[in-house]
Amino acid sequence: MLVHRRRVLSGLIAAPAIVTFGMREARAAATLKISHQFPGGTIDQGDFRDRLCRIFARDVEKRTNGDLKFEVYANSSLMKTNAQFSAMRKGALDFSFYPFPYAGGEIHACNLGLMPCLVTSYEQGTKWKTGAIGKTLTRIMEDKGIKMISWVWQAGGAASRGKSVASPEDVKGIKIRGGSREMDLMFAAAGAQVSTMLSNEIYIGMQTGSLDAAVTSSTSLISFRLEELSKSLTTARKGSFWFMLEPLMMSKAIFDSLPANQQTAIMDVGAELEAWGMAESQKDDQDVAKVYAAKGVEAADFTDANLAAWRKIAEESAWKDFASKSTEAADLLKLARAIA
């Protein structure tokens, strides 16, 4: 009898045992865990990132005839947000819908996932996966133990307890959350006081006054109820300096332990959900203004002049800093800039 088991973390269910008797093989159904930091809901309602995970689970289970089953843990209820990436690399967590730049401290290349003014449209972001930049990032991630399953991009806007955040002049002297090291570098160069925190911590930051404003995805601007604390909103409806790669990722060790047909089901469903994820992101870019309007918050948009001013600052601060770290980083930025 040959039994394959993956590493476990505090009670996580082991991968399927394969038992061979001559020419016959029996496989027990495996339960894989998907973790994320966003509010939970149902397959039909709620934050689309949670829904994507649930749709993914349903469809892969169906295509594997129940050999793979899933449990979805929202609100970082399985493990803390920052622990999820390392856990996947070690084979101790199966999946996470995880903001790519959150992993920048472990893998410098991940900081490209929220580089201000680098990606300026969903169409441009979508081209990354099949372009040289996407293929290079895929190789880097797999070398570090991570399998990219669904490439999802989200645009973001700014919620503020005071005046709207649209131009560089608007952030001078205010305490603002950018969402990545690179966003913070740009804001600092524009004269802001930057504050580093996860998106699910923004509400308490604004509530206590430790934040004057926060930039995050349109979906998070809605899901984390920031309209309750805001006096102004700048949306991504007409463009933004903030586009983040937020993929569904999988532990490569766990992926490699699965039979080929299950690997195919995972990759196929992941790819099929990318268009759905983009459509939901774009829908939230529009809906966020309606949600805030219901609370009396007027929405504004970035202008071309705003974005041009931000790009100049971004190139001189965040872009320059990223490329200075290594030859590989400079080459990655060059590949990313080649995607128009």
Protein Blocks (a to p, Z undefined) as FASTA:
>chain_A
ZZdddddeehiacddddddehjbccddddddddddfbdcddfkbccfklmmmmmmmmmmm
mmnnomaccdddehhlmbcfklmmmmmmnopafbdcddfklmmmmmmmlmmmmcghkbgc
fklmmmmmmmmklmmmmmmmmmnopacfbdcddddddddfbdcdfbfmlmgopacdehia
klmmmmmmnopacddddfklmmmmmmnopafbdcddfklmmmnopmmmccbdcdfknocf
bdcdddddddfklmmmpcfklmmmmmmmmmmmmmmmmmmmmmmmmmmmmmmmmnopacdd
ddfklmmmmmmmmmmmmmmmmmmmpmklmmmmmmmmmpZZ
